[in-house]
Amino acid sequence: MSASLDDFFSINITATTDTQTRAGFGTALLAVAKVPWTSGSRVRSYASLAELAAAGFLTTDPAYQMAAAVFAQNPRPVSVKIGQRTRLPTQIIHLTPATPVSSSAAETYTAKIDGLTATFTSDATPTVAEVCTGLAAAINALAGTPVTAVATGGTHIVCTSAVEGILHSYELVTENLGLRDHTTDPGLATDLNELLAIDPDFYGLALDSQSGHEVFAAAPWAEANRRLLVVQCADTGGGDPASTDDLLYNLKSYSLGYTTGWFYPAIGTANGWLAAGLLGNRLPADPGSDTWAFKTIAGVAVLPLSTTARAAILAKHGNVYEVKNGVAVTFPGVVALGEFVDVVRGLDWTRARMQEALFALQTANAKVPFTDEGIRLVAAAIFGVLSAGVDVKLFAADPKPTVSAPRASAVSSANRSARHLPSVTFAAQLAGAIHTIAVTGTATA
């Protein structure tokens, strides 16, 4: 669908569940800072990992690992697009030690950066300030010193990448450390506008660096351009019911309808690109025919999640990737507004297909006359899209979708002179999906 069809056909769709309501619905764009090219197009399409390797991507590059997560799914998208971020972020990660369990017993704090283990064991009278100083020293002593760590304020450690655009992976080994991505926004919205102008044929969007600052630059852009932004939240606060400044909490506060946030307490690990994996897993499905819950994302590790953290994440309209009954599954599959992702994508598909159907009607006929017969052709085109929605189980077959349009004689002379047909409406019931089930029974002897 070309966005220019908005000039001709205004399609407004409202779901009764208060969602907001585009056409390469199976195409993902991965926006990344590190690419092997130095000139030429900033958006390039690849059909396999072999093509990425041949183009010069390293297996350690975020773009390669994200694409690997996309292509690991079955079925998977035919191709993925890599978009170059030219405004490079400088990665800044905060590590916050928890207050020692006891003021009279040593405690060990451990994190991994780029797979290298940094650990510090306190003395017998530990303090948070002592841990910050000791763990920062351990990080700075890592082979190759991938980042510079500074104990700040006696409360946390600031880890800063030495090179713009280079992302380092972070994993928490012990539960007494908190993690938060504080990377500042280098101008992501401008990059996304430029990438969209180069190649608008994509629907899903994932980022390499996903700090709160960057997400809140991309999320309004996604709303304005009707693209689905899939982000993973590494903020430990996302799983804390008392936290009111983490990424998930803030996404919910802004009632975003095109951003879906997934809690994942690690950054940049080779098997931790959940957002890209989700796009690879779900985009091949017909819009509206699926749900984003109960899906196993191949190539993505499940990280431990407490019952308390799970409840906090869901309350913030976030999503989890967890193990249930021995199977890794996603749940529940919602955007920050609280609507289900499949509904948002399905209604976008409906809007795009209606515009395309009406455009095809206009181009296939010498003219569509402003008569009752011409109006019936318009209604039939709309009903055809709704019927296709029923076929993929986006809409319910019962009650049957309906389309209403005015008689030609009821349209004002001003609208007839302007060749504008107003007041065409339709009604269709979303088929929805069953996620949870309550069963009550009686067993007798």
Secondary structure, DSSP 8 states (H G I E B T S, - for coil): --GGGGGT-------TT-------TT-EEEEES--S-SSS-SEEEESSHHHHHHHT--TTSHHHHHHHHHHTSSS--S-EEEEE--S----EEEEEE---S-TTS--EEEEEETTEEEEEE--SS--HHHHHHHHHHHHHTSTT--EEEEEETTTEEEEEESSTT----EEE-STTEEEEE----SSHHHHHHHHHHH-----EEEESS--HHHHHHHHHHHHHHT-EEEEEE--GGGG-TT-SSSHHHHHHHTT-SSEEEEE--EES-TT--HHHHHHHHHTTS-TTS--SSS---TT-------HHHHHHHHHTT-BEEEEETTEEEEE--B-TTSSBHHHHHHHHHHHHHHHHHHHHHHHHSS---SSHHHHHHHHHHHHHHHHHHHHTTSB-SSS--EEE---GGGS-HHHHHHT-----EEE--B---------------
